Amino acid sequence: MTQGAGPTSSNQAAEGHGAAGGGGVHPTLPASVDATQALLAAGGYIADRALATTVHLALRMGRPLFLEGEPGTGKTEIAKVLAAMLPRHLVRLQCYDGLDLSAAAYEWNHARQLMAIRLAEAAGETDREALERGIYDRRFLQSRPLLQALEGEPSVLLIDELDRADEPFEAFLLEILGDFQISIPELGTIRAATPPVVIITSNRTREVHDAVRRRCLYHWVDYPDAGRERAILRVRAPGLPDRLSAQIVAFVQRVREGDYFKLPGVAETIDWAQALTALDAKELEPGAVDETLGVLLKYQDDITKLKGAEAARLIGEVTA
């Protein structure tokens, strides 16, 4: 799990040639797990070995990568960093309740089709079958993210928070995830010339169907241990004093052991570190902690539970 800083040249982390998804060769795919870990690190994402291995295999095998975990553990950031470092165009499909094929993949431009029919009739065209065939030309098809990822320049396709979409929507994805193509009844099958790197994320608010999982490589993205979280802060909050960094990470790690409605993710750790730096804090103190808990926690009940005596107790533990 990680968060990204400004990306640097992909040539610093990628070596050799790797097979692009579904065939072909892309010159900037990393050739080893170490190179993949370095590629992510060059983009500001501090990945552990297990995650780097899964990402590497997804790239080399041309398989979609399904990342599951708690919110704020850095799943979406992986797609962003890969897009920046490979480099490829990032195409993002943000899932939501009610998402359907017309919003996710394609939609016919009915207004343009109707205009074409009227123009053809005005020009004397009377063959209804020819008119019907003509209005289902590619120029009348409006591309949405899934189709854009197949037709456009080499891309990273991010299908973000799939668990927010309705279960029937997952059936639309199976052809894309398995064959990197979309079948359009009126037009035919559109296949990707260069299959996209596909990243699917889920916060596990519901179970994603096995048919989707079988087409993907899977990894659970957990909260980082203290050592890796400090490494993340060195990248994302470089001006943070070492003592304060160690205290912040130790404090957050202890909060994650507590019974809170929404545990702080890495993004909240980074925001809190930057907030304390902006307040010129040199170490954790009860007053500054109580005043900035709204940066770390996002629910009032959690803030009330931690504020005051409990925060002071944790501060005492991490500063001892």
Secondary structure, 3 states (H helix, E strand, C coil): CCCCCCCCCHHHCCCCCEECCCCCEECCCCCCHHHHHHHHHHCCCCCCHHHHHHHHHHHHHCCCEEEECCCCCCHHHHHHHHHHHCCCEEEEEECCCCCCHHHHCEEECHHHHHHHHHHHHHCCCCCHHHHHHHHCCHHHEEECHHHHHHHCCCEEEEEECHHHCCCCHHHHHHHHHHHCEEEECCCEEEECCCCCEEEEEECCCCCCCHHHHHCCEEEECCCCCHHHHHHHHHHHCCCCCHHHHHHHHHHHHHHHCCCCCCCCCHHHHHHHHHHHHHCCCCCCCHHHHHHHHHHHCCCHHHHHHHCCHHHHHHHHHHHC
